[in-house]
Structures are given as structure tokens and as C-alpha cells.
Amino acid sequence: MKEKSIVASATLITSLLSYAYAKETGKDAVPFVMVGGFIGSIIGEGIAELIKNNNKTNGNTNIQ
């Protein structure tokens, strides 16, 4: 899986979760979605880096 796809997926998931949380609690969704997206991008970058390092260690360099 490409790094960009991993980061985008994590960002989307956390944004949607934070939107659902904001709507459930009756608060304005915009700040929650922004913070959730930011946190998701950090998580996605971390996961992509772990996968890239794992592939380098195993000698598999198919990740782009």
C-alpha cells in the first residue's frame, strides 16, 4: 500500500469519528473534524513509516 493511501485513510477515518462524536454530543463539528484530521495524519504517517522500515528490514522494497 502506498504511503499516501495510508495517510489519507487514517485521516478520513479519524475525521469521520470526530464528526460523529461532535454530532452525538451536540457540539460544533468543525473544530473536532480539524483536530481529528490532524491526529489522523500523524497516525497515518507513523503507520506508513513503520511499514516502510519493516519492509526495509525484511529486504522487501515493493512499497512506493
N, C-alpha and C positions, 0 to 999 in steps of 0.2 A: 504494500500500500504506500502511496506517495505521502511525503510529509505534509504537503498542502492539504490533502484529503483528511488526514488525521486531525490537523489543527481545525479545519473547517467543521468537521463532525463534532468535535468536542465543544467548540464554540456554540454551534447550533443547539446541541443537547442542553448545555448549561443555561443558555439564553431562554430556551423554552421552559426549563424547570423553574427558573427565577420568575418568568412571566406567570406561570401557573401559581407559584407561591404568592406573588403580589396580588393576583386576582382573587385568590382564596382568602387572603387577609383583608381585602378591600382597600389596598393602598395603590398609589400611582405606580404603574408598571415600568415607566421609562427608566428611573434610576436603578431598579432591580435588574432590568434586562441589560443595561450597560455594564453594571458590575459583574453580572453573571457571564456575559460575553467575554469580559476581560479575564476573569478567572478561568473560563473555559479555554481561552487561547493559551494561557500559561500552562494549564494541564496538558493540552494537546501538544505544545512544544516539548514538554517533559517526556511524554509518551513517545513522540517521534524520535527524540534524542536517544531514549533507552533502546528503541528498536534498531536504530542505526548503529549504536555501539554494540548491541548484541549480534547484529549481522556481521560487523567487522571482526568481532571476536571469533565467530564461527567460520569465518572465511567466506561467507555468502554475501556478495555485494550486489544483489539484484535490486535493492531499494534505490530509488532515484531521488 
